Amino acid sequence: MHIHHNVPPLCLLIWATHCFSSTGIEDMRSNDAVHGLYEIREEARNFVDQENARNPQNEWKALDPNLKVLVPRCAVPLKARWHEIWWFDTSAESKLLKRSRRVIAVECTRTASPAQKWDVHVPVFQRTRP
């Protein structure tokens, strides 16, 4: 009988993937050590709601932040603002193209301990009006 050495790690990987995939952002709340992605997403949604109220012809929707993000607990209220991410791409003709995408930067200007700051980019998309 031949036993594959990869079987136990593969089973562990499948089990871990199932556990993480069944965890929704609603379960990712803040605690004493980390700031929850749920609260970060809600700050982005509140920001988008205010922006949409100011400019109803440009309706935006905030999506979920990357579920792999882990940030320390913020000691001050979160703030949200528009931000653009820039990168370079190559066209079919091998020309260098500068591209950008709008996101919401949810930022913490001071964490509890040690004092530091962070921001989490929350993707958005613009709904088209008929």
FITOR-686493 format. One record per residue (C-alpha): residue in three letters; x, y negated, z. Coordinates in steps of 0.05 Angstrom, whole numbers, padded with zeros to 5 digits, always signed. Layout:
ALAXYZ ...
// end
This chain:
MET+00000+00000+00000 HIS+00028-00068-00021 ILE+00010-00129+00021 HIS+00018-00198-00009 HIS+00054-00247+00036 ASN+00011-00304+00010 VAL-00055-00276+00034 PRO-00054-00305+00106 PRO-00033-00375+00084 LEU-00085-00373+00028 CYS-00140-00353+00078 LEU-00119-00410+00124 LEU-00120-00459+00066 ILE-00190-00438+00046 TRP-00214-00443+00118 ALA-00183-00513+00127 THR-00212-00537+00061 HIS-00282-00514+00083 CYS-00275-00549+00150 PHE-00253-00614+00120 SER-00304-00613+00064 SER-00361-00602+00112 THR-00340-00664+00153 GLY-00377-00725+00128 ILE-00356-00797+00138 GLU-00414-00804+00187 ASP-00374-00759+00234 MET-00310-00801+00228 ARG-00325-00851+00283 SER-00277-00894+00323 ASN-00247-00868+00388 ASP-00194-00893+00436 ALA-00137-00876+00388 VAL-00163-00885+00316 HIS-00210-00932+00280 GLY-00264-00892+00246 LEU-00275-00891+00171 TYR-00349-00897+00184 GLU-00340-00965+00217 ILE-00292-00986+00161 ARG-00343-00967+00108 GLU-00398-01003+00145 GLU-00356-01067+00148 ALA-00346-01061+00072 ARG-00421-01050+00062 ASN-00438-01111+00104 PHE-00389-01153+00064 VAL-00420-01129-00002 ASP-00490-01143+00024 GLN-00470-01215+00039 GLU-00436-01223-00029 ASN-00497-01195-00065 ALA-00543-01243-00027 ARG-00499-01302-00049 ASN-00495-01280-00121 PRO-00554-01233-00138 GLN-00537-01226-00212 ASN-00471-01190-00194 GLU-00494-01131-00152 TRP-00437-01091-00121 LYS-00439-01026-00082 ALA-00385-01004-00033 LEU-00365-00931-00037 ASP-00330-00889+00016 PRO-00257-00901+00035 ASN-00207-00846+00022 LEU-00222-00792+00074 LYS-00147-00779+00083 VAL-00136-00848+00113 LEU-00120-00851+00188 VAL-00109-00918+00222 PRO-00099-00938+00295 ARG-00156-00968+00334 CYS-00166-01043+00320 ALA-00167-01089+00380 VAL-00202-01146+00344 PRO-00264-01147+00299 LEU-00252-01122+00228 LYS-00253-01170+00170 ALA-00268-01155+00097 ARG-00248-01192+00034 TRP-00242-01181-00041 HIS-00176-01153-00065 GLU-00149-01129-00132 ILE-00104-01070-00143 TRP-00056-01076-00202 TRP-00018-01022-00239 PHE+00013-01009-00307 ASP-00010-00958-00358 THR+00013-00937-00427 SER-00033-00944-00486 ALA-00041-00893-00542 GLU+00008-00936-00582 SER+00059-00932-00525 LYS+00048-01005-00505 LEU+00052-01024-00432 LEU-00016-01048-00406 LYS-00029-01084-00341 ARG-00093-01059-00309 SER-00131-01079-00247 ARG-00189-01056-00204 ARG-00229-01095-00153 VAL-00235-01066-00083 ILE-00255-01090-00014 ALA-00197-01096+00035 VAL-00222-01082+00105 GLU-00168-01108+00151 CYS-00148-01106+00223 THR-00103-01163+00244 ARG-00082-01131+00310 THR-00085-01060+00336 ALA-00087-01044+00410 SER-00019-01013+00421 PRO+00031-01022+00392 ALA+00009-01088+00361 GLN+00008-01081+00286 LYS-00039-01094+00228 TRP-00069-01053+00173 ASP-00118-01056+00116 VAL-00159-01001+00082 HIS-00181-01009+00010 VAL-00253-00989-00002 PRO-00272-00977-00075 VAL-00332-01014-00104 PHE-00370-01013-00169 GLN-00414-01064-00201 ARG-00486-01044-00217 THR-00511-01068-00283 ARG-00577-01106-00285 PRO-00626-01093-00342 
// end
